[in-house]
Amino acid sequence: MILLDYRLPDLDGLEFLTKLQRQTSNSRISVIMLTGQGDETIAVQAIKSGAQDYLVKGKLTSDNLRRAVHGAIEQMQLMRQLKQQQEQQKLVGAIALNIRQSLKLQDILATSVQEVRQLLDAFQFIGLLTPAGILLEAQQSILARQRGMIVPDIARKQDQVFRQVLTTGEPILDLEISGETPKFPGVIRTWLASYFPIQSEADEPISMGIVVVEISDRKRAE
């Protein structure tokens, strides 16, 4: 968090913001600009230059400063969540493409995971299912942490989804599902699940890929 005075010794706050944007892409930095005059033009320019809020020093109180700081931090958190979701969407798309091009899960995982290793912890499950919903293979490093937590609940509730994907040959992306897991009975958790048909060379459905991302914390925050 940066409290930035518009009047600086060597440059003004807008120039500082411009240089800050050029030198760093760190989305964790929140900036609130302080100025001695209520100039709407400066306020608009400050927001466009990357500041989260703008306060007039002559009207500054502990309450409005606290609200501004809280709002700036909350805004940056939402921006980070949005960025992470966008990156996860790209990963899901990459996995979907690899699934369509390969029938071997180990090949799918080797290509997809290597491309976005830094995002791997966001995924609770990546696996390969038969048309009957039976788990054939899964990413063992993930299952070691989440074993038995997602597949049982999805398998019971998603039969219709399985049939639709395997019948139409079209993927279903970002389907929101909720339920309990054996490890945390009584606790409702929420996931976004994406399903991808895997077909033989004769275009016959032989299995299905599934990628699951947990969004329980985000749903509780809403």
MDAnalysis code that builds the backbone (N, CA, C; Angstrom):
import MDAnalysis as mda
import numpy as np

u = mda.Universe.empty(666, n_residues=222, atom_resindex=np.repeat(np.arange(222), 3), trajectory=True)
u.add_TopologyAttr("name", ["N", "CA", "C"] * 222)
u.add_TopologyAttr("resid", np.arange(1, 223))
u.add_TopologyAttr("resname", ["MET", "ILE", "LEU", "LEU", "ASP", "TYR", "ARG", "LEU", "PRO", "ASP", "LEU", "ASP", "GLY", "LEU", "GLU", "PHE", "LEU", "THR", "LYS", "LEU", "GLN", "ARG", "GLN", "THR", "SER", "ASN", "SER", "ARG", "ILE", "SER", "VAL", "ILE", "MET", "LEU", "THR", "GLY", "GLN", "GLY", "ASP", "GLU", "THR", "ILE", "ALA", "VAL", "GLN", "ALA", "ILE", "LYS", "SER", "GLY", "ALA", "GLN", "ASP", "TYR", "LEU", "VAL", "LYS", "GLY", "LYS", "LEU", "THR", "SER", "ASP", "ASN", "LEU", "ARG", "ARG", "ALA", "VAL", "HIS", "GLY", "ALA", "ILE", "GLU", "GLN", "MET", "GLN", "LEU", "MET", "ARG", "GLN", "LEU", "LYS", "GLN", "GLN", "GLN", "GLU", "GLN", "GLN", "LYS", "LEU", "VAL", "GLY", "ALA", "ILE", "ALA", "LEU", "ASN", "ILE", "ARG", "GLN", "SER", "LEU", "LYS", "LEU", "GLN", "ASP", "ILE", "LEU", "ALA", "THR", "SER", "VAL", "GLN", "GLU", "VAL", "ARG", "GLN", "LEU", "LEU", "ASP", "ALA", "PHE", "GLN", "PHE", "ILE", "GLY", "LEU", "LEU", "THR", "PRO", "ALA", "GLY", "ILE", "LEU", "LEU", "GLU", "ALA", "GLN", "GLN", "SER", "ILE", "LEU", "ALA", "ARG", "GLN", "ARG", "GLY", "MET", "ILE", "VAL", "PRO", "ASP", "ILE", "ALA", "ARG", "LYS", "GLN", "ASP", "GLN", "VAL", "PHE", "ARG", "GLN", "VAL", "LEU", "THR", "THR", "GLY", "GLU", "PRO", "ILE", "LEU", "ASP", "LEU", "GLU", "ILE", "SER", "GLY", "GLU", "THR", "PRO", "LYS", "PHE", "PRO", "GLY", "VAL", "ILE", "ARG", "THR", "TRP", "LEU", "ALA", "SER", "TYR", "PHE", "PRO", "ILE", "GLN", "SER", "GLU", "ALA", "ASP", "GLU", "PRO", "ILE", "SER", "MET", "GLY", "ILE", "VAL", "VAL", "VAL", "GLU", "ILE", "SER", "ASP", "ARG", "LYS", "ARG", "ALA", "GLU"])
u.atoms.positions = np.array([
    [0.846, -1.192, 0.000],
    [0.000, 0.000, 0.000],
    [0.880, 1.240, 0.000],
    [0.630, 2.170, -0.936],
    [1.376, 3.424, -1.025],
    [0.416, 4.594, -0.833],
    [0.700, 5.458, 0.154],
    [0.008, 6.737, 0.298],
    [0.878, 7.774, -0.393],
    [0.424, 8.286, -1.515],
    [1.255, 9.105, -2.391],
    [0.795, 10.558, -2.371],
    [1.686, 11.454, -1.951],
    [1.385, 12.888, -1.985],
    [1.551, 13.381, -3.420],
    [0.579, 14.146, -3.881],
    [0.659, 14.654, -5.257],
    [1.865, 15.568, -5.429],
    [2.175, 16.344, -4.398],
    [3.309, 17.260, -4.476],
    [4.559, 16.591, -3.925],
    [5.424, 16.144, -4.816],
    [6.691, 15.532, -4.437],
    [7.826, 16.498, -4.769],
    [8.990, 16.340, -4.135],
    [10.092, 17.293, -4.355],
    [10.540, 17.397, -5.811],
    [10.680, 16.268, -6.495],
    [11.268, 16.281, -7.833],
    [10.267, 16.058, -8.954],
    [9.068, 15.601, -8.631],
    [8.046, 15.333, -9.640],
    [6.697, 15.267, -8.954],
    [5.636, 15.321, -9.763],
    [4.317, 15.232, -9.136],
    [3.867, 13.774, -9.055],
    [2.762, 13.552, -8.338],
    [2.291, 12.189, -8.105],
    [1.912, 11.451, -9.369],
    [1.391, 12.167, -10.361],
    [1.007, 11.525, -11.621],
    [2.230, 10.997, -12.357],
    [3.309, 11.767, -12.336],
    [4.548, 11.316, -12.976],
    [5.099, 10.089, -12.255],
    [5.001, 10.110, -10.922],
    [5.455, 8.950, -10.149],
    [4.651, 7.707, -10.510],
    [3.323, 7.851, -10.604],
    [2.469, 6.718, -10.957],
    [2.823, 6.166, -12.328],
    [3.083, 7.057, -13.278],
    [3.444, 6.620, -14.626],
    [4.731, 5.813, -14.605],
    [5.731, 6.298, -13.862],
    [6.997, 5.574, -13.770],
    [6.814, 4.247, -13.039],
    [5.959, 4.246, -12.018],
    [5.703, 3.006, -11.277],
    [5.089, 1.953, -12.189],
    [4.138, 2.357, -13.025],
    [3.494, 1.426, -13.950],
    [4.490, 0.874, -14.956],
    [5.434, 1.688, -15.379],
    [6.425, 1.248, -16.362],
    [7.434, 0.277, -15.765],
    [7.760, 0.480, -14.497],
    [8.837, -0.285, -13.881],
    [8.380, -1.567, -13.211],
    [7.097, -1.679, -12.939],
    [6.620, -2.888, -12.261],
    [5.270, -3.289, -12.790],
    [5.065, -4.593, -12.868],
    [3.752, -5.132, -13.231],
    [3.110, -5.777, -12.016],
    [3.597, -5.434, -10.839],
    [3.133, -6.036, -9.587],
    [1.725, -5.556, -9.263],
    [0.739, -6.430, -9.411],
    [-0.652, -6.054, -9.166],
    [-0.987, -6.001, -7.679],
    [0.008, -6.281, -6.810],
    [-0.257, -6.248, -5.376],
    [-0.091, -4.848, -4.783],
    [0.392, -3.887, -5.566],
    [0.632, -2.552, -5.051],
    [-0.630, -1.716, -5.170],
    [-1.144, -1.258, -4.029],
    [-2.294, -0.359, -4.006],
    [-1.796, 1.057, -3.752],
    [-2.365, 2.025, -4.464],
    [-1.922, 3.413, -4.345],
    [-3.115, 4.314, -4.055],
    [-2.991, 5.144, -3.022],
    [-3.970, 6.190, -2.726],
    [-3.246, 7.526, -2.823],
    [-3.750, 8.417, -3.668],
    [-3.088, 9.706, -3.853],
    [-3.694, 10.756, -2.931],
    [-2.822, 11.549, -2.296],
    [-3.228, 12.657, -1.431],
    [-2.853, 13.974, -2.100],
    [-3.751, 14.929, -2.059],
    [-3.474, 16.226, -2.665],
    [-4.061, 17.336, -1.812],
    [-3.541, 18.540, -2.009],
    [-4.015, 19.657, -1.218],
    [-5.214, 20.348, -1.805],
    [-5.633, 19.934, -2.975],
    [-6.778, 20.572, -3.606],
    [-7.682, 19.529, -4.245],
    [-8.958, 19.821, -4.266],
    [-9.919, 18.891, -4.847],
    [-10.076, 19.107, -6.335],
    [-9.115, 18.692, -7.092],
    [-9.128, 18.866, -8.543],
    [-9.621, 17.578, -9.193],
    [-10.801, 17.624, -9.813],
    [-11.368, 16.419, -10.418],
    [-10.522, 15.923, -11.585],
    [-9.890, 16.846, -12.299],
    [-9.042, 16.443, -13.428],
    [-7.874, 15.600, -12.944],
    [-7.241, 16.050, -11.854],
    [-6.135, 15.286, -11.277],
    [-6.632, 13.943, -10.760],
    [-7.818, 13.932, -10.148],
    [-8.378, 12.685, -9.624],
    [-8.580, 11.671, -10.739],
    [-9.162, 12.111, -11.851],
    [-9.396, 11.209, -12.985],
    [-8.076, 10.701, -13.538],
    [-7.096, 11.594, -13.675],
    [-5.790, 11.189, -14.193],
    [-5.103, 10.204, -13.250],
    [-5.269, 10.414, -11.944],
    [-4.656, 9.508, -10.966],
    [-5.237, 8.109, -11.081],
    [-6.553, 8.003, -11.200],
    [-7.195, 6.696, -11.329],
    [-6.758, 6.023, -12.622],
    [-6.713, 6.786, -13.725],
    [-6.277, 6.226, -15.006],
    [-4.826, 5.773, -14.958],
    [-4.028, 6.423, -14.113],
    [-2.605, 6.088, -14.017],
    [-2.333, 4.934, -13.067],
    [-3.381, 4.412, -12.414],
    [-3.200, 3.225, -11.582],
    [-3.510, 3.391, -10.113],
    [-3.875, 4.596, -9.668],
    [-4.248, 4.772, -8.261],
    [-5.617, 4.158, -8.007],
    [-5.808, 3.629, -6.800],
    [-7.100, 3.047, -6.442],
    [-8.057, 4.083, -5.847],
    [-7.505, 5.180, -5.303],
    [-8.370, 6.202, -4.714],
    [-7.617, 7.523, -4.659],
    [-8.359, 8.572, -4.308],
    [-7.848, 9.937, -4.332],
    [-8.488, 10.698, -3.173],
    [-7.661, 11.274, -2.292],
    [-8.176, 11.980, -1.118],
    [-7.596, 13.390, -1.050],
    [-8.428, 14.331, -0.598],
    [-7.988, 15.713, -0.400],
    [-7.490, 15.864, 1.032],
    [-6.255, 16.334, 1.185],
    [-5.652, 16.391, 2.520],
    [-6.434, 17.289, 3.475],
    [-7.024, 18.374, 2.949],
    [-7.778, 19.266, 3.808],
    [-9.051, 18.650, 4.351],
    [-9.523, 17.578, 3.715],
    [-10.745, 16.900, 4.157],
    [-10.451, 15.503, 4.709],
    [-9.176, 15.249, 4.962],
    [-8.768, 13.911, 5.390],
    [-9.128, 13.670, 6.849],
    [-9.780, 12.536, 7.109],
    [-10.088, 12.098, 8.474],
    [-9.654, 10.652, 8.624],
    [-9.593, 10.203, 9.857],
    [-9.196, 8.809, 10.086],
    [-10.213, 7.850, 9.479],
    [-11.487, 8.247, 9.502],
    [-12.524, 7.365, 8.962],
    [-12.434, 7.235, 7.444],
    [-12.333, 8.378, 6.728],
    [-12.301, 8.234, 5.270],
    [-10.978, 7.655, 4.786],
    [-9.901, 7.857, 5.547],
    [-8.640, 7.211, 5.190],
    [-8.747, 5.706, 5.372],
    [-9.356, 5.282, 6.486],
    [-9.523, 3.850, 6.732],
    [-10.391, 3.210, 5.653],
    [-11.484, 3.899, 5.280],
    [-12.347, 3.363, 4.225],
    [-11.611, 3.278, 2.894],
    [-10.806, 4.294, 2.604],
    [-10.063, 4.299, 1.343],
    [-9.044, 3.165, 1.295],
    [-8.335, 2.962, 2.406],
    [-7.340, 1.881, 2.466],
    [-8.019, 0.527, 2.316],
    [-9.117, 0.336, 3.050],
    [-9.850, -0.931, 2.965],
    [-10.360, -1.166, 1.542],
    [-10.919, -0.120, 0.921],
    [-11.440, -0.261, -0.433],
    [-10.353, -0.551, -1.444],
    [-9.188, 0.093, -1.287],
    [-8.082, -0.132, -2.220],
    [-7.564, -1.557, -2.123],
    [-7.425, -2.054, -0.901],
    [-6.954, -3.431, -0.712],
    [-7.955, -4.422, -1.285],
    [-9.237, -4.185, -1.033],
    [-10.277, -5.077, -1.553],
    [-10.291, -5.070, -3.078],
    [-10.119, -3.894, -3.661],
    [-10.095, -3.795, -5.117],
    [-8.933, -4.576, -5.708],
    [-7.755, -4.484, -5.092],
    [-6.596, -5.211, -5.594],
    [-6.782, -6.715, -5.445],
    [-7.425, -7.146, -4.371],
    [-7.692, -8.571, -4.190],
    [-8.614, -9.091, -5.283],
    [-9.644, -8.308, -5.613],
    [-10.562, -8.708, -6.679],
    [-9.850, -8.765, -8.018],
    [-8.958, -7.820, -8.262],
    [-8.206, -7.808, -9.518],
    [-7.302, -9.030, -9.619],
    [-6.674, -9.412, -8.495],
    [-5.818, -10.600, -8.505],
    [-6.636, -11.859, -8.752],
    [-7.832, -11.930, -8.136],
    [-8.696, -13.091, -8.348],
    [-9.124, -13.187, -9.805],
    [-9.471, -12.033, -10.398],
    [-9.875, -12.018, -11.798],
    [-8.734, -12.468, -12.694],
    [-7.527, -11.989, -12.403],
    [-6.372, -12.380, -13.198],
    [-6.115, -13.877, -13.083],
    [-6.226, -14.405, -11.860],
    [-6.011, -15.837, -11.663],
    [-7.054, -16.655, -12.410],
    [-8.318, -16.199, -12.378],
    [-9.375, -16.906, -13.091],
    [-9.126, -16.892, -14.590],
    [-8.647, -15.766, -15.113],
    [-8.346, -15.679, -16.539],
    [-7.219, -16.630, -16.910],
    [-6.200, -16.718, -16.047],
    [-5.090, -17.628, -16.311],
    [-5.546, -19.081, -16.232],
    [-6.449, -19.366, -15.285],
    [-6.972, -20.723, -15.168],
    [-7.799, -21.094, -16.393],
    [-8.551, -20.109, -16.931],
    [-9.329, -20.358, -18.137],
    [-8.414, -20.715, -19.300],
    [-7.279, -20.033, -19.402],
    [-6.319, -20.343, -20.454],
    [-5.791, -21.769, -20.292],
    [-5.544, -22.159, -19.034],
    [-5.051, -23.511, -18.777],
    [-6.089, -24.554, -19.159],
    [-7.357, -24.290, -18.801],
    [-8.423, -25.223, -19.160],
    [-8.506, -25.366, -20.671],
    [-8.378, -24.247, -21.389],
    [-8.404, -24.309, -22.844],
    [-7.245, -25.114, -23.400],
    [-6.051, -24.945, -22.807],
    [-4.889, -25.708, -23.263],
    [-5.072, -27.195, -23.009],
    [-5.633, -27.531, -21.849],
    [-5.879, -28.936, -21.530],
    [-6.911, -29.523, -22.481],
    [-7.947, -28.742, -22.791],
    [-8.979, -29.219, -23.715],
    [-8.379, -29.542, -25.071],
    [-7.506, -28.666, -25.556],
    [-6.870, -28.899, -26.850],
    [-6.002, -30.146, -26.809],
    [-5.236, -30.318, -25.722],
    [-4.371, -31.487, -25.615],
    [-5.176, -32.777, -25.515],
    [-6.312, -32.712, -24.809],
    [-7.153, -33.897, -24.685],
    [-7.697, -34.314, -26.046],
    [-8.073, -33.333, -26.848],
    [-8.606, -33.645, -28.172],
    [-7.537, -34.232, -29.086],
    [-6.282, -33.959, -28.787],
    [-5.198, -34.393, -29.660],
    [-4.494, -35.646, -29.155],
    [-4.822, -36.098, -27.951],
    [-4.112, -37.241, -27.384],
    [-5.056, -38.126, -26.603],
    [-4.822, -39.431, -26.667],
    [-5.645, -40.380, -25.937],
    [-4.958, -40.855, -24.660],
    [-3.728, -40.423, -24.424],
    [-2.973, -40.865, -23.259],
    [-2.921, -39.739, -22.233],
    [-3.443, -40.017, -21.044],
    [-3.500, -38.978, -20.022],
    [-2.112, -38.481, -19.651],
    [-1.136, -39.379, -19.604],
    [0.192, -38.934, -19.212],
    [0.754, -37.918, -20.196],
    [0.395, -38.064, -21.478],
    [0.827, -37.080, -22.466],
    [0.103, -35.761, -22.264],
    [-1.202, -35.845, -21.958],
    [-1.987, -34.635, -21.712],
    [-1.387, -33.860, -20.546],
    [-1.129, -34.572, -19.459],
    [-0.623, -33.907, -18.264],
    [0.779, -33.369, -18.486],
    [1.602, -34.133, -19.212],
    [2.979, -33.705, -19.432],
    [3.030, -32.390, -20.185],
    [2.151, -32.223, -21.168],
    [2.161, -30.989, -21.949],
    [1.448, -29.869, -21.218],
    [0.257, -30.142, -20.700],
    [-0.538, -29.077, -20.086],
    [0.111, -28.547, -18.818],
    [0.532, -29.447, -17.951],
    [1.054, -29.022, -16.657],
    [2.370, -28.283, -16.809],
    [3.222, -28.727, -17.746],
    [4.496, -28.059, -17.936],
    [4.304, -26.628, -18.407],
    [3.262, -26.384, -19.176],
    [3.017, -25.041, -19.703],
    [2.642, -24.071, -18.605],
    [1.952, -24.567, -17.565],
    [1.437, -23.664, -16.528],
    [1.696, -24.248, -15.149],
    [2.920, -24.660, -14.917],
    [3.263, -25.287, -13.640],
    [2.971, -24.362, -12.469],
    [3.124, -23.062, -12.659],
    [2.914, -22.129, -11.566],
    [1.467, -22.055, -11.136],
    [0.532, -22.551, -11.973],
    [-0.885, -22.516, -11.625],
    [-1.408, -23.866, -11.156],
    [-0.542, -24.851, -11.090],
    [-0.992, -26.215, -10.830],
    [-1.720, -26.352, -9.504],
    [-1.280, -25.612, -8.480],
    [-1.898, -25.742, -7.166],
    [-3.347, -25.291, -7.148],
    [-3.774, -24.564, -8.160],
    [-5.162, -24.102, -8.204],
    [-6.119, -25.218, -8.588],
    [-5.587, -26.334, -9.117],
    [-6.443, -27.409, -9.586],
    [-6.434, -28.558, -8.593],
    [-7.631, -28.978, -8.196],
    [-7.745, -30.060, -7.238],
    [-7.771, -31.425, -7.915],
    [-8.116, -31.464, -9.208],
    [-8.242, -32.764, -9.855],
    [-8.126, -32.638, -11.363],
    [-7.311, -33.470, -11.958],
    [-7.264, -33.618, -13.406],
    [-7.262, -35.115, -13.670],
    [-8.242, -35.633, -14.374],
    [-8.339, -37.073, -14.529],
    [-8.951, -37.503, -15.831],
    [-8.996, -38.808, -16.015],
    [-9.538, -39.425, -17.212],
    [-10.614, -40.415, -16.796],
    [-11.836, -40.244, -17.327],
    [-12.964, -41.081, -16.971],
    [-13.440, -41.879, -18.172],
    [-14.007, -43.049, -17.888],
    [-14.665, -43.829, -18.931],
    [-16.050, -43.244, -19.178],
    [-16.733, -43.653, -20.272],
    [-18.099, -43.175, -20.495],
    [-19.039, -43.489, -19.343],
    [-18.720, -44.489, -18.548],
    [-19.558, -44.843, -17.400],
    [-19.214, -44.032, -16.159],
    [-18.229, -43.145, -16.275],
    [-17.852, -42.324, -15.134],
    [-16.833, -42.972, -14.227],
    [-16.199, -44.060, -14.674],
    [-15.198, -44.754, -13.867],
    [-13.839, -44.098, -14.081],
    [-13.150, -43.815, -12.986],
    [-11.851, -43.171, -13.070],
    [-10.814, -44.153, -13.604],
    [-10.170, -43.790, -14.726],
    [-9.121, -44.626, -15.292],
    [-7.754, -44.222, -14.752],
    [-7.435, -42.943, -14.931],
    [-6.142, -42.439, -14.495],
    [-6.334, -41.042, -13.943],
    [-5.365, -40.586, -13.129],
    [-5.437, -39.225, -12.607],
    [-4.040, -38.760, -12.272],
    [-3.895, -37.479, -12.131],
    [-2.609, -36.922, -11.781],
    [-2.299, -37.279, -10.336],
    [-1.365, -38.171, -10.134],
    [-1.137, -38.730, -8.807],
    [-0.669, -37.687, -7.800],
    [0.109, -36.690, -8.250],
    [0.576, -35.679, -7.303],
    [-0.580, -34.899, -6.719],
    [-1.629, -34.697, -7.517],
    [-2.804, -33.989, -7.021],
    [-3.642, -34.904, -6.150],
    [-3.844, -36.140, -6.605],
    [-4.656, -37.067, -5.824],
    [-4.038, -37.346, -4.463],
    [-2.719, -37.251, -4.366],
    [-2.070, -37.486, -3.082],
    [-2.525, -36.469, -2.049],
    [-2.876, -35.253, -2.520],
    [-3.330, -34.231, -1.593],
    [-4.834, -34.237, -1.431],
    [-5.563, -34.694, -2.470],
    [-7.012, -34.525, -2.483],
    [-7.751, -35.850, -2.623],
    [-7.091, -36.945, -2.360],
    [-7.675, -38.262, -2.601],
    [-9.050, -38.398, -1.950],
    [-10.028, -38.825, -2.748],
    [-11.360, -39.091, -2.235],
    [-12.182, -37.871, -1.931],
    [-11.705, -36.681, -2.306],
    [-12.416, -35.473, -1.904],
    [-13.363, -34.959, -2.978],
    [-13.075, -35.223, -4.262],
    [-13.880, -34.622, -5.319],
    [-14.589, -35.653, -6.171],
    [-13.889, -36.683, -6.611],
    [-14.468, -37.633, -7.561],
    [-15.769, -38.265, -7.082],
    [-15.879, -38.737, -5.834],
    [-17.134, -39.399, -5.440],
    [-18.351, -38.510, -5.593],
    [-18.267, -37.271, -5.149],
    [-19.427, -36.387, -5.204],
    [-19.784, -36.033, -6.639],
    [-18.786, -35.771, -7.451],
    [-19.046, -35.452, -8.855],
    [-19.652, -36.647, -9.564],
    [-19.102, -37.824, -9.318],
    [-19.580, -39.023, -10.008],
    [-21.050, -39.291, -9.730],
    [-21.493, -38.999, -8.507],
    [-22.890, -39.255, -8.162],
    [-23.833, -38.259, -8.804],
    [-23.398, -37.039, -8.988],
    [-24.301, -35.974, -9.402],
    [-24.198, -35.597, -10.877],
    [-23.183, -36.093, -11.572],
    [-22.931, -35.584, -12.908],
    [-23.198, -36.589, -14.028],
    [-24.012, -37.610, -13.771],
    [-24.303, -38.596, -14.812],
    [-24.893, -37.948, -16.057],
    [-25.813, -37.009, -15.858],
    [-26.432, -36.343, -17.004],
    [-25.404, -35.551, -17.807],
    [-24.469, -34.913, -17.102],
    [-23.416, -34.162, -17.781],
    [-22.543, -35.099, -18.595],
    [-22.175, -36.248, -17.995],
    [-21.364, -37.223, -18.711],
    [-22.046, -37.641, -20.004],
    [-23.340, -37.969, -19.895],
    [-24.068, -38.438, -21.077],
    [-24.127, -37.360, -22.156],
    [-24.337, -36.117, -21.732],
    [-24.431, -35.028, -22.705],
    [-23.114, -34.833, -23.450],
    [-22.015, -34.830, -22.717],
    [-20.709, -34.627, -23.342],
    [-20.386, -35.757, -24.306],
    [-20.645, -36.983, -23.870],
    [-20.312, -38.132, -24.700],
    [-21.266, -38.288, -25.877],
    [-22.485, -37.790, -25.750],
    [-23.454, -37.880, -26.847],
    [-23.212, -36.802, -27.895],
    [-22.981, -35.584, -27.443],
    [-22.813, -34.466, -28.375],
    [-21.387, -34.328, -28.881],
    [-20.432, -34.865, -28.124],
    [-19.035, -34.700, -28.512],
    [-18.504, -33.303, -28.244],
    [-19.273, -32.500, -27.501],
    [-18.870, -31.130, -27.203],
    [-18.518, -30.996, -25.722],
    [-17.474, -30.217, -25.407],
    [-17.108, -30.030, -23.998],
    [-18.105, -29.147, -23.269],
    [-18.158, -29.283, -21.958],
    [-18.919, -28.392, -21.091],
    [-17.918, -27.732, -20.152],
    [-17.878, -26.408, -20.182],
    [-16.874, -25.680, -19.420],
    [-17.493, -24.935, -18.243],
    [-16.747, -24.894, -17.151],
    [-17.089, -24.068, -15.981],
    [-18.487, -24.336, -15.449],
    [-18.821, -25.599, -15.277],
    [-20.095, -25.968, -14.666],
    [-19.932, -25.924, -13.147],
    [-20.753, -25.132, -12.479],
    [-20.644, -24.995, -11.027],
    [-21.377, -26.134, -10.334],
    [-20.677, -26.827, -9.452],
    [-21.268, -27.932, -8.709],
    [-20.929, -27.767, -7.228],
    [-21.827, -28.249, -6.375],
    [-21.624, -28.131, -4.931],
    [-21.940, -29.456, -4.257],
    [-21.330, -29.697, -3.114],
    [-21.610, -30.913, -2.370],
    [-20.621, -31.125, -1.246],
    [-20.830, -32.220, -0.519],
    [-19.943, -32.582, 0.581],
    [-18.876, -33.552, 0.086],
    [-17.791, -33.634, 0.833],
    [-16.741, -34.598, 0.537],
    [-16.537, -35.501, 1.746],
    [-16.029, -36.720, 1.522],
    [-15.811, -37.634, 2.647],
    [-14.898, -37.054, 3.725],
    [-13.934, -36.254, 3.318],
    [-12.979, -35.732, 4.290],
    [-13.591, -34.637, 5.156],
    [-14.580, -33.899, 4.593],
    [-15.204, -32.806, 5.334],
    [-16.721, -32.954, 5.303],
    [-17.271, -33.966, 5.981],
    [-18.724, -34.155, 5.978],
    [-19.431, -32.973, 6.626],
    [-20.570, -32.589, 6.043],
    [-21.335, -31.478, 6.576],
    [-20.900, -30.121, 6.072],
    [-19.792, -30.076, 5.348],
    [-19.286, -28.816, 4.794],
    [-19.573, -28.789, 3.295],
    [-20.363, -27.811, 2.861],
    [-20.682, -27.688, 1.445],
    [-19.537, -26.968, 0.742],
    [-18.985, -27.615, -0.273],
    [-17.902, -27.025, -1.050],
    [-18.373, -26.833, -2.487],
    [-17.747, -25.916, -3.181],
    [-18.170, -25.570, -4.535],
    [-16.981, -25.641, -5.481],
    [-17.230, -26.180, -6.688],
    [-16.192, -26.301, -7.706],
    [-16.704, -25.799, -9.052],
    [-15.777, -25.456, -9.921],
    [-16.061, -25.278, -11.337],
    [-15.458, -26.479, -12.047],
    [-16.285, -27.214, -12.764],
    [-15.828, -28.422, -13.446],
    [-15.958, -28.250, -14.954],
    [-14.958, -28.721, -15.675],
    [-14.984, -28.710, -17.137],
    [-14.783, -30.136, -17.631],
    [-15.594, -30.539, -18.610],
    [-15.606, -31.916, -19.105],
    [-15.278, -31.923, -20.601],
    [-14.421, -32.864, -21.012],
    [-13.984, -32.919, -22.398],
    [-14.099, -34.347, -22.929],
    [-14.803, -34.546, -24.057],
    [-14.889, -35.891, -24.631],
    [-13.568, -36.294, -25.264],
    [-13.213, -37.542, -25.113],
    [-12.030, -38.102, -25.770],
    [-12.511, -39.195, -26.708],
    [-12.217, -39.032, -27.988],
    [-12.751, -39.927, -29.005],
    [-11.647, -40.721, -29.677],
    [-12.031, -41.862, -30.197],
    [-11.100, -42.696, -30.938],
    [-10.918, -42.128, -32.339],
    [-10.047, -42.757, -33.135],
    [-9.854, -42.311, -34.509],
    [-11.124, -42.454, -35.324],
    [-12.019, -43.329, -34.880],
    [-13.300, -43.512, -35.569],
    [-14.367, -42.573, -35.016],
    [-13.940, -41.588, -34.215],
    [-14.850, -40.609, -33.617],
    [-15.845, -41.240, -32.650],
    [-15.486, -42.360, -32.052],
    [-16.319, -42.989, -31.038],
    [-15.842, -42.544, -29.659],
    [-16.770, -42.163, -28.766],
    [-16.348, -41.750, -27.421],
    [-15.802, -42.935, -26.635],
    [-14.591, -42.797, -26.161],
    [-13.985, -43.889, -25.400],
    [-13.720, -43.491, -23.947],
    [-13.663, -42.210, -23.671],
    [-13.472, -41.751, -22.297],
    [-13.713, -40.248, -22.256],
    [-13.491, -39.678, -21.094],
    [-13.746, -38.257, -20.929],
    [-12.759, -37.670, -19.942],
    [-12.263, -36.488, -20.250],
    [-11.369, -35.778, -19.343],
    [-12.156, -34.806, -18.490],
    [-11.690, -34.581, -17.293],
    [-12.363, -33.643, -16.389],
    [-11.313, -32.835, -15.639],
    [-11.553, -31.533, -15.547],
    [-10.688, -30.630, -14.789],
    [-11.561, -29.908, -13.773],
    [-11.144, -29.922, -12.512],
    [-11.955, -29.348, -11.438],
    [-11.159, -28.285, -10.688],
    [-11.770, -27.112, -10.511],
    [-11.160, -26.021, -9.757],
    [-12.081, -25.669, -8.599],
    [-11.558, -25.673, -7.383],
    [-12.406, -25.330, -6.235],
    [-12.552, -23.818, -6.094],
    [-13.790, -23.359, -5.860],
    [-14.074, -21.931, -5.686],
    [-14.850, -21.687, -4.388],
    [-14.707, -22.582, -3.420],
    [-15.476, -22.476, -2.173],
    [-15.240, -21.149, -1.465],
    [-13.984, -20.724, -1.364],
    [-13.683, -19.476, -0.663],
    [-14.337, -18.290, -1.357],
    [-14.291, -18.289, -2.680],
    [-14.886, -17.183, -3.424],
    [-16.394, -17.140, -3.237],
    [-17.037, -18.309, -3.219],
    [-18.485, -18.361, -3.036],
    [-18.876, -17.885, -1.640],
    [-18.072, -18.260, -0.641],
    [-18.372, -17.803, 0.716],
    [-18.212, -16.289, 0.836],
    [-17.231, -15.738, 0.107],
    [-17.012, -14.291, 0.152],
    [-18.159, -13.529, -0.484],
    [-18.814, -14.165, -1.473],
    [-19.947, -13.521, -2.130],
    [-21.146, -13.436, -1.194],
])
